[in-house]
Amino acid sequence: MSGCTCPISKRLGARWGVSKGGAGRVYIVCSLPGCGAQIFARSDDADERIRDTFIAGAALAAAEHNVTGGAPVQTETAEGGLMAWDN
């Protein structure tokens, strides 16, 4: 299971997983204090909407990070051929 935004409490901290049944649809379980929601996709359309709305957004937020300065410059190494990043 991985983290995502709870559809009910709107807080990051819920967990999602994929059912072990033949359809392999997504479910969300929120164990945050005061919530306890359980969301199960019962159709392919619902599965897709849950993944796009609550899971993909959490994955993008987790992948984001602050970057300062410009992009590093890529140069060849002294040995030649291979590329290395200058700091």
N, C-alpha and C positions, 0 to 999 in steps of 0.2 A: 504494500500500500504506500502511496505517496501523498504529499500534502496538497491541499487546494483550498479555495474559498468556499465557506459554507453557504448554500443557497438561502438558508433561513436566517442565520445570525449575521451574515455578510462579513464574517471575520475569517482571516486566514488562520488555519489550524485544523480544519477538517481533513479527513483522510479519504482517498478514493482507491478503488481496486476494480478488478474485472472478475465477473462471476465465473465460476468453474463449469457452469452448464454449457450446453452446446452453442448457445447464442453468443456467449462471451461478452455480455453487456456490462456497462460500467455501473458502479454504485458508489455513493458517498455516505460516510458515517461521520457525524460530528459529536465528539465527546467533550467539547468545550463547556465550561460551567454555564448552566442555564439554557442549554440548547438540547443536545441529544437527538438531533434529527437523523433520519435514515432515508436516503433517496435512492430509488431503484429505477433504472430505465426498463420499461416494458415493451418498447418497440425500437426499431432501428433508428427512426427519426428522433425519438427521445434520447437515445444513446448519443447520437451525433450532437444534439443541442447541448446536452450536459457536458460533453467533452469540449466543445467549442467555447461554451460560456464560462465554465467554472474551472476546468482542468488546464486548458491551453493557456489561459491568462496567468495562472499560477506558475506554470512552467516558464513563461516568458519573464515574469517578474523575478523568478529565482535566477534566471540566466543573465539579467541585467546587472551591471556593476558600474561604478563611477570610474571614468577615465579622465585623467588630466593630461594636458599637453597634446602635442600632435602625435600622429602615428609614427612608430619606429621606422627607421630606414633599413632596408634589407640590402646587405652587401655580401660579396663573395669572401670566403675565408682565405687565409694566407696559403693554405694547402691547395686552394682552387677547387672549383666544381660545386661544392656544397654551399648552400646559402646559410647565413647566420644573422641574427638580429643584433644590431648595435644598440647598446643601452644609452 
